């Protein structure tokens, strides 16, 4: 090893954190026998420490951690018993739906909606979709938006979002505004068109 | 420990480091705060998929970096120019050159380095991560990471020594 090779290796050396890394061992030994290289190494580690301290000294915006905690998404429950129950429920629900659809086709029925029960956070869809705003921190704004007629929604625990409506000609925004950003259970009729899932509210229950 | 408390502790532990990483990548406080929030939002939804609790820090940094790259692509301002420094050009940088630069100057110079090289360099300086961990976070081979850090470091030190440093305010 010569001085240049040692320098190339030691350019990445940061100090004690790299002492256990074998790639630096031989070069560090070489630096002990070369005073000029030793001086260069001391200067470069000092420079590393200074840059590191200055970058690590940057403080995050005030209140950022509180904001992150307040706007936390509703987590998806992940215990396997619950997942199993959910899968079984979906399977049964899908089978029943398929049977009902076949029966309904035979009877030439026009009813396409499916009765569902959804638990989740009541959202102000305008702010949620545009700016990802939800949670207690955004409750007041959501209340005002929903009350003034902006579309409302519900985000279920599995992350699925439903557009909430009343029956045609009957708005449920006044009732929903009272539950803005809160977790509720809604029973209603689900319909899907062009990728949008709508839930026509029949009953709201606060958890 | 409840899930809420666990989440809160995780935020307290890592939000500062993630914010600084985001700030060094974007050079913008608002973008850095957004990236940090988005990272924890993704954690709240997908964090349970992580089997090894010891790799939480790496997972968070990887996620923030991925989100940053997505933003770059969306904004169509992805800088892919390479850093042309050669190892033969090892600079003789005065020991005090970094002392005279403030953190804003450092961030500005970092922002001038191509993103491919900036991310490994920032992780090298700011986090107590091994080279293997940095390589895992950025999904790059170990040799590539070390070579990028070396080249980017030479560029950073050169620019630091060339930059007009802030005038002493006390004068």
Boltz contact constraints between the chains, C-beta under 6 A:
constraints:
  - contact:
      token1: [A, 7]
      token2: [B, 90]
      max_distance: 6.0
  - contact:
      token1: [A, 8]
      token2: [B, 87]
      max_distance: 6.0
  - contact:
      token1: [A, 11]
      token2: [B, 150]
      max_distance: 6.0
  - contact:
      token1: [A, 12]
      token2: [B, 150]
      max_distance: 6.0
  - contact:
      token1: [A, 17]
      token2: [B, 128]
      max_distance: 6.0
  - contact:
      token1: [A, 43]
      token2: [B, 95]
      max_distance: 6.0
  - contact:
      token1: [A, 46]
      token2: [B, 95]
      max_distance: 6.0
  - contact:
      token1: [A, 47]
      token2: [B, 95]
      max_distance: 6.0
  - contact:
      token1: [A, 47]
      token2: [B, 98]
      max_distance: 6.0
  - contact:
      token1: [A, 50]
      token2: [B, 98]
      max_distance: 6.0
  - contact:
      token1: [A, 50]
      token2: [B, 99]
      max_distance: 6.0
  - contact:
      token1: [A, 51]
      token2: [B, 98]
      max_distance: 6.0
  - contact:
      token1: [A, 51]
      token2: [B, 125]
      max_distance: 6.0
  - contact:
      token1: [A, 52]
      token2: [B, 125]
      max_distance: 6.0
  - contact:
      token1: [A, 54]
      token2: [B, 103]
      max_distance: 6.0
  - contact:
      token1: [A, 54]
      token2: [B, 106]
      max_distance: 6.0
  - contact:
      token1: [A, 55]
      token2: [B, 125]
      max_distance: 6.0
  - contact:
      token1: [A, 55]
      token2: [B, 126]
      max_distance: 6.0
  - contact:
      token1: [A, 56]
      token2: [B, 126]
      max_distance: 6.0
  - contact:
      token1: [A, 58]
      token2: [B, 20]
      max_distance: 6.0
  - contact:
      token1: [A, 58]
      token2: [B, 103]
      max_distance: 6.0
  - contact:
      token1: [A, 60]
      token2: [B, 16]
      max_distance: 6.0
  - contact:
      token1: [A, 60]
      token2: [B, 19]
      max_distance: 6.0
  - contact:
      token1: [A, 61]
      token2: [B, 33]
      max_distance: 6.0
  - contact:
      token1: [A, 64]
      token2: [B, 33]
      max_distance: 6.0
  - contact:
      token1: [A, 65]
      token2: [B, 11]
      max_distance: 6.0
  - contact:
      token1: [A, 65]
      token2: [B, 15]
      max_distance: 6.0
  - contact:
      token1: [A, 68]
      token2: [B, 11]
      max_distance: 6.0
  - contact:
      token1: [A, 68]
      token2: [B, 37]
      max_distance: 6.0
  - contact:
      token1: [A, 68]
      token2: [B, 40]
      max_distance: 6.0
  - contact:
      token1: [A, 69]
      token2: [B, 8]
      max_distance: 6.0
  - contact:
      token1: [A, 69]
      token2: [B, 11]
      max_distance: 6.0
  - contact:
      token1: [A, 72]
      token2: [B, 7]
      max_distance: 6.0
  - contact:
      token1: [A, 72]
      token2: [B, 44]
      max_distance: 6.0
  - contact:
      token1: [A, 73]
      token2: [B, 41]
      max_distance: 6.0
  - contact:
      token1: [A, 73]
      token2: [B, 44]
      max_distance: 6.0
  - contact:
      token1: [A, 73]
      token2: [B, 45]
      max_distance: 6.0
  - contact:
      token1: [A, 75]
      token2: [B, 44]
      max_distance: 6.0
  - contact:
      token1: [A, 78]
      token2: [B, 48]
      max_distance: 6.0
